[in-house]
Amino acid sequence: MNSEYKKLEEQFRDINLLGQASAILGWDANTYMPEGASENRGEQLALLSKISHQKLVQSDIGSLLERATPENDWQKANLRCMKHQYSHTTCLPEKLATELTLASNTCEVKWRKCRAENDFKGILPELKKVVDLTMEMAEIKSSKLGLSKYDSLLDMYDPGRRSADVEKVFSVLENFLPTFINEVIASQPTHHPIEQNFPIDTQKALGKHFMGLLGFDFNKGRLDESTHPFCGGTPDDVRITTRYREDDFFSSLLGTLHETGHSLYESNLPKSWRYQCVGEAMGMSTHESQSLFVEKQIGLSNEFIGFLHPKIKEFFGVEINPQTLRANLQQVKKSFIRVDADEVTYPLHVILRYRIEKALIEGEIQVEDLPEVWNSYMQKYLQITPNSDTEGCLQDIHWYGGMIGYFPTYTLGALTAAQLMAKLKQEMPDVSQKIARGELKPIIAWMTNKIHKHGSFFLADDLLKNATGEFLNPQYFIDHVKNRYLAKNK
Amino acid sequence: MNSEYKKLEEQFRDINLLGQASAILGWDANTYMPEGASENRGEQLALLSKISHQKLVQSDIGSLLERATPENDWQKANLRCMKHQYSHTTCLPEKLATELTLASNTCEVKWRKCRAENDFKGILPELKKVVDLTMEMAEIKSSKLGLSKYDSLLDMYDPGRRSADVEKVFSVLENFLPTFINEVIASQPTHHPIEQNFPIDTQKALGKHFMGLLGFDFNKGRLDESTHPFCGGTPDDVRITTRYREDDFFSSLLGTLHETGHSLYESNLPKSWRYQCVGEAMGMSTHESQSLFVEKQIGLSNEFIGFLHPKIKEFFGVEINPQTLRANLQQVKKSFIRVDADEVTYPLHVILRYRIEKALIEGEIQVEDLPEVWNSYMQKYLQITPNSDTEGCLQDIHWYGGMIGYFPTYTLGALTAAQLMAKLKQEMPDVSQKIARGELKPIIAWMTNKIHKHGSFFLADDLLKNATGEFLNPQYFIDHVKNRYLAKNK
């Protein structure tokens, strides 16, 4: 190992460990921390972030990255990942980075109030500032990284992903879904809501039971509660959360499955590359593919619902009609709120946001236009109009918190998950029977082999090609929803 | 504020915040962290400690400390505290510091096994190494700090404390206690053990009820469980723990009161000096005085026991004879294990350890002699002989974990607490009635005014003189135990 490369590994190890410490402190802030400690915690996290940033920009990393000569493919990939992190961080003037952080924090805090009060005008000045600074950032990154402005943002969340590829798959979905959704809704059985009390302790127990079946290692991870479910912590200490409502077991169940999917990716990352960039997960679309694979591909399948049915009886002592259970879990519905959307309408919520944020960054629309543009896309895609901006362009935290370029990864993840499931069915012909019996570990082992263990060795699309023989192809998702949601197949 | 001093404040602020981050991560490691994550957590903590150490030794702090000119008494005291931390850290060669850390870790891990197996011989090589390295450290510190070897260790845990002062008070106790203990035991009522089940949830509720009466702010702190109770976290996010046994309510209650005492010191430290050395607690003897003040001076008083009696009935629905309750809580007993000892015999357990560790460091006895010397002191002080080293010189983690010079602070804390209570009784004549009514907040407010709010402005003994008009005087403790434990006063 040459000494430049070795030195880089040492420096990035520290940066990685600082990120891990922050991740645990962040988990605590969202679970057990008393409310009055938030300012104090903010000071600690700001310092760790400052030290990490200093380690990256003030050391000799730049010249080491130039001179390092990796000795094998993993070192080479590690160097690629280091360069990615380095260039995204150092290409920005510190002043701009600080301004953007401050503006995003201010905007996010005010957004909570404005969303509650349906006051888009109220948040306009702050949102404008965030968008202006993000455009400035995109311009600089664009010229330094040789990417389009929007791609330079997308590349932060999903390294190597380009909007040309996104466009290709999104335009297919955009053509297919609106008509398909109407077909599904016309043909699906009437929906009988399940009105039942599910004691929270039992929800927890059943959630943990499924986590166990999926191979979650409670010796190296935990399940807790938080207002917004998330997967945090570190690969050897993975912390997932969910939230519970006594009248709704399915939201905690699906939330738990979703975060467990994320957690299995983390804990099965390559052990010999712990604390190195290449040992980390490969971007947000791949991460989301893992959560959606467990939640949607497995969790909403007829087989899993068949397996779930007697478990509900066993744990809650409640008999639910199997058709009712399936109709509830697989219901397709035109609705306003993305996070509550089913998997069929969900991509349209995402494509709408993608189209809008891209147009914003490219200067084709103005922040003031958001409500109007939003509502016209909602009409076009779902033929519904929000009753308020709270149900429209005010609903998501992302833009207000400075995350522009993130939205596409949700749907890219859903497509990736469908493509992986199609491949799994080829390679493991009895996968449906396995799911029906709750034998989930061999499925996760397959996924570890295909995805988890590779860390960031490949870029997302190469990783998928390596796993399935094909780059991202939306047809698998289309086949999946046709198969699951069209009445004739049910 | 001159620029050197200002720069020092900035540097030490970072060091303080790194310590805070480690404190929260350490709390997590002892409460919620899954066991399999301990190696991972060790890496994170080692890095934070390394960065903190580097900030102290590699920067220009040394020359800034020379040149800084504080502008008021608080800045002057802050500079004194900075110098203390700096000189204790930088006077050691890094190699020795690392060796000592490694040797202590190794020894501590093996000690757990050897204690369980009563195998003092087994741990001898590791303990010898720890003691040898500690002696080397003491020699270096001694010459650089101008202190005796033992004092240079004591000064790490209780800045400014010297063994000459310790000797003075310990020799008084050493003369007084052995005879006094025999008198108390001969005259105390027969002990009827309380055999009762105390549901743990109710223990928690009652513990929190008392914390509330003492003014613990649950918006800036938490109570959790851990194997060994402790007070951790930060002044604005103080985390205390206790442990529960269904057949023993009093150990969780007294543990909770003890840690609450520590926590009130932390949370009432001067707000305007947060993140600065002078804003931190003043050494371990003062810290222990605060926990023992709440646990022993308040918690074991006749008045508090009288207040506790109906609470037990109210919370557990159990009627305990008031005499039995008091006899249980105030029982004096010769026993082998320090952590289980009552407040009357406790100082002898400490003095024994102080005499032994001092002789070890001064080369007057050898590590091999420990069991024999230990047992001869036990005979001398308490006229009992341990059945095994597990009940003798293997019982405490301190020496095996590299903490030599710490033990005196427990008893110095107990004496300080007694002296503070004597002063409180002068200044607040109805303090007994207040305790009997559970009106504890005015008492804590008095203590905040006397101790908490001063942070490290004074050295421990000056702080006590400022609070009570007198330096540490063991007579207050002697009067206290005479008054509480001699039958004629009961």
Interface residues (C-beta under 8 A of the other chain):
Chain A: D14 L17 L18 Q20 A21 I24 L25 D28 Y32 M33 P34 E35 G36 A37 E39 N40 R41 E43 Q44 L47 L48 I51 D217 F218 N219 K220 G221 R222 D224 T234 D236 D237 Y275
Chain B: D14 L17 L18 Q20 A21 I24 L25 D28 Y32 M33 P34 E35 G36 A37 E39 N40 R41 E43 Q44 L47 L48 I51 D217 F218 N219 K220 G221 R222 D224 T234 D236 D237 Y275
